[in-house]
Every structure is written in C-alpha cells, then in structure tokens.
Amino acid sequence: MSQFQGTPESAEQRAQRPLARGTEALQRGDAAAAVTHLEEAVELDASCGDAWYNLGVAREGAGDVLDSA
C-alpha cells in the first residue's frame, strides 16, 4: 500500500524557507546568520532575485564587501 506523497516542491518553494530566515536575520541585524541562510536560498533557487539582493546586503553588513559586488 503506497501513500500519496503529493507534488514535489519546486526549487522556488524550497528556497522560501531559508529566504525567510535570512531576511528575518537581516532585519534583526544578524548579518552573519543572514548570509548563511541566504546562501542556502540561492543554492536552492539561483533565479531568486530577492535572495541574491538580500545576500548582497547581508554580505556588505557582515563586512564582506568583495563578495557583495
């Protein structure tokens, strides 16, 4: 007897959780945690513009100016 597993999540859907965590970390001023979560988001969905933008902001906030450009 097999159980219905539902539709697999798309890359965009999988990236939403780390994007949300990274954005929340950025809003509370924790740039290092934001970078970690947002890097995961862009790995899961390289087309996520919000994740890329926020990652640049987080890297700049963390003092990683070379990688934020």
Buried (B, 14 or more C-beta within 10 A) or exposed (E): EEEEEEEEEEEEEBBBBBBEBBBEBBEEEBBEBBBBBBBBBBEBBEEBEBBBEBBBBBBBBBEBEEEBE
